[in-house]
Amino acid sequence: MAVLAAVPVYSQDKSDLSHEDSLVLAEARGGLIPADTGQKTPRVPQVLPFPAVIDSVLKDFPNNLRNITGQLVLAQGEFENYASVVELPGAESCIITRWHSFDDTTASWQAQMFRSEHFSEASGRYHALFRQLQGCYLKLVDGSKFYLAGDWEPAKEEAPFTTSTLRLRTGDERYKEVKVEVELVFLVTDWAVHINIVSKKRDDEVGGTDEAER
């Protein structure tokens, strides 16, 4: 979860992605590509600009994140972890988790961003990432943008876990349950900062996927 000490803050009036970034993002969303053998080969994860990754993940939530799901990295009883096809700059890992549950078959996305023994460093990164997320948005096909908005929860060293939550400013029902969290958590000997994008729905409420594929 290593991120350099200086993290740029993106404002809401930032320019759109460059043509080159758009091409990389389109390629990453392809998920799987044909190999020379005719078989399917997992695509190597792509590191994209911070707002491009958040936009890509949010866009794929109605599809239960299937378009950005890469190789299986861990299968353990009730859940499976997959590599995300798109990765945030500086992230230690970006993982998609799928649960084997009748009540919840939705996927979640997590970026492990930072780790430090020092609370001041970790809390500073926690705040910086929240500010970056405030400048991120979901861009629809028609060009309209819906920004993330939420309340900042200050971190305290005596609290082992702190979370700030943002949601999209849209009435689109597909995103009603989607939330973006930045969390600061103490793990045994050090502090860790994660970004989680999650949606909690029951099996019959999850759209955009074939029931037989779950």
Secondary structure, DSSP 8 states (H G I E B T S, - for coil): ----S------TT-----HHHHHHHHHHTT-EEE-TTSSEEE---EE--HHHHHHHHHHTGGGTTGGGEEEEEEEETTEEEEEESEE-TT-SEEEEEEE--SS---EEEEEEEEEES-HHHHHHHHHHHHHHHHT-EEE-TTS-EEEEEEE-----TT-SEEEEEEEES---GGGTTEEEEEEEEEETTEEEEEEEEEE---GGG--SS-GGG-
